[in-house]
Amino acid sequence: MGLPSLAGVQQAASSVEAGLKRQMLSRPRATVNGNKIDFDHGGDFTVQYINSPEGVRQNFIIQQQPQIAGNIAVRLSVNEGWQIKKAGNGELHFMQEQPGGELRKEITYHSLKAWDAQHRELEAKFTVQEGSDEFLIEVNTNYAVYPIT
């Protein structure tokens, strides 16, 4: 699943979910290669950042299908002082609390895309509950060939 990074916002993928089963992520191992850094969570799940003139792209790569059938969801959270607002189907705004309590939009996630090993585009969407510090990237994995990105 490729999308721009949350530069300046510490965010963390805490789990990968399929059906009602949640798999917590192991501590990552970082590998740097040129303009790319991969955070490998035990070979099953990788968070990847690619820096280019267009900006920073963030990918979530799920290497193999979970044992439980169902769509995949990656759960992420942001630090205290930040709020997440959904702005349309394919866009999230990350708002930072300013002195005095005012919220200011600092970062936008957009251009959400997901694909499988055969480069077929998969249906993907953001899910966020207003006022929450967590959001999901949900992907329809019907007929997908792993790994998926």
Salt bridges, closest charged atoms under 4 A:
GLU17 OE2 - ARG22 NE 3.08
GLU17 OE2 - ARG75 NE 2.65
ASP40 OD2 - ARG29 NH2 3.50
GLU91 OE2 - HIS93 NE2 2.73
GLU106 OE2 - ARG104 NE 2.67
ASP116 OD2 - ARG120 NH2 2.76
GLU130 OE1 - LYS85 NZ 3.57
GLU134 OE1 - ARG75 NH1 2.98
